């Protein structure tokens, strides 16, 4: 492990801690296997760009079923006296509450039976994959460094597999049902989120801790987004998240970021036409680079996509206004054709992200978001390890930017949230063991007022008596 000096805010002058920076890559079979599944590269969906020879139909549903089993086992263990962390049980309670609220609102507004409403919100079950990771962390004593390293290794494996699949050895990717005018015939969308998480973690380590070895996984994630997923919206989200991570890495950069944002706001108010022309120029420049001089979408496709989302948004606002801004839940396609029979075949709540969540919950949405973010705060706030806290904040910044850009916070699958919670749980477990078995180290003062640097290293030894006690 490389070492770097780090001064925390509560350290006295001259009392400098030495952080042990873990290597970005390491072989940890069990967490690596779970992260490879968690990253969704091997999931087969109905979307053409998420179909490739290594994708397995039914894998996602099987993993969701396994997640439900592990979550149910955790809840039963808590009910029968097993010690637990309240935040873990709160995750199950919140997801169950969100699910029942949506199902109840759909029943009250459309008469959809509750089982169909619960089935429609099955995406929320992907958050419960956290309990599969939690079991592995406790059962196999997985360190947080091993889990973070597995994320970076999994992204590199995704890149290698994606490049191999693009050679056509296992099957011709161009034979998929891809729009004729879309030049991205070899695009594989599976796993793009893991590329983004790899970049976010690496940015934190490079900017905050000067760990230059993390430039390699950063480049791996960037190559995965550029060569494999080829998604402009994800690139824009990553650019925004990277800018915010850069701003948060030091107070000076944060001030510069604030001044830049204020300047853009003034330009938008007093020079809107000039700003819009600049945006159009940059958009055309980016399209020219990534499409080889050809637009990746025809004007007709762009107009259709924009008109469908605009129509969905207008329907949502109109229906909520008629309903007194009360949420209307979500309809399942298995019940009378879902929203297709109520509005039109192009009406999908997931197309409009947070606005779709507003349709589901209505005026209850602030309560839903507030409770969800308080849960995230409860996972991250107890972490005292400076590297762990900064890595978790970096992942959270990425998830928030992705949600605001159109994905929504709870309407899309939550595997990445589960991964973030698992990293927090790994740091939480290690710190609990340290508090139980290791006395606090005192820094020895040297003659002349100096201080002897005391390295902070991973706690890999665990007493044979088992896991630490949990708050009940």
TAMOHU-V800315 format. One record per pair of residues at least 12 apart in sequence whose C-alpha atoms are under 7 Angstrom apart, sorted by the first residue. I is the first residue (numbers start at 0). GAP is how many residues later the second one is. Records with the same first field share a line. If there is no record, write none. Layout:
I: GAP, GAP
//
This chain:
0: 19, 20, 21, 22
1: 18, 19, 20
2: 15, 16, 17, 18
3: 14, 15, 16
4: 12, 13, 14
5: 12, 13
13: 436, 437
14: 436
15: 437
16: 436, 437, 438
17: 435, 436, 437, 438
18: 436, 437
19: 435, 436, 437
21: 123
23: 125, 128, 189, 190
24: 124, 127, 128
25: 123
27: 118, 122
30: 116, 119
31: 118, 122
34: 115, 116, 119
35: 118
37: 377
38: 152, 155
39: 150, 151
40: 149, 150
41: 12, 13, 14
42: 12, 13, 14, 16, 17
43: 12, 13
47: 128, 129, 130
48: 138, 139, 140
49: 138, 139, 140
51: 121
52: 117, 118
63: 61, 62
66: 61, 62, 64, 65
67: 57, 60
69: 61, 62
70: 57, 60
74: 14
82: 386, 387, 388, 389
83: 386, 387, 388
84: 385, 386, 387
85: 386
86: 288, 291, 292
94: 29
98: 19, 22
99: 18
101: 15, 227, 228, 258, 259
102: 14, 15, 226
104: 222, 223, 224
105: 222, 223, 224, 225
108: 219
115: 216, 219
116: 213, 214, 215
119: 211, 212
122: 289, 290
123: 289, 290
125: 287, 288, 289
126: 287, 288, 290, 291
127: 290
128: 286, 289
129: 288, 289, 291, 292
132: 289
133: 288
136: 289
142: 283
143: 279, 282, 283
146: 276
150: 47
151: 46, 65
154: 39, 40, 43, 66
155: 64
158: 65
161: 66
165: 20
172: 12, 13
173: 12
180: 116, 117
181: 114, 115
182: 113
186: 41, 42, 43
187: 40, 41
188: 40
191: 33, 37
194: 26, 29, 30
195: 25, 42
196: 198
197: 19, 20, 23
198: 18, 19, 22, 23
199: 42, 194, 195, 198
200: 190, 193, 194
201: 12, 13, 15, 16
203: 41, 186, 187, 190
206: 39, 42
207: 41
236: 164, 165, 168
240: 156, 157, 160
244: 149
307: 38
308: 42, 43
311: 35
312: 39
315: 43
319: 39
324: 37, 38
325: 35, 36, 37
326: 32, 33, 34, 35, 36
327: 31, 32, 33
328: 30, 31, 32
329: 30
349: 61
351: 54
352: 53, 54, 55
353: 52, 54
356: 54
378: 42, 45
379: 12, 44
382: 44, 45
387: 39
391: 28
394: 25
429: 29
431: 36
432: 35
433: 25
//
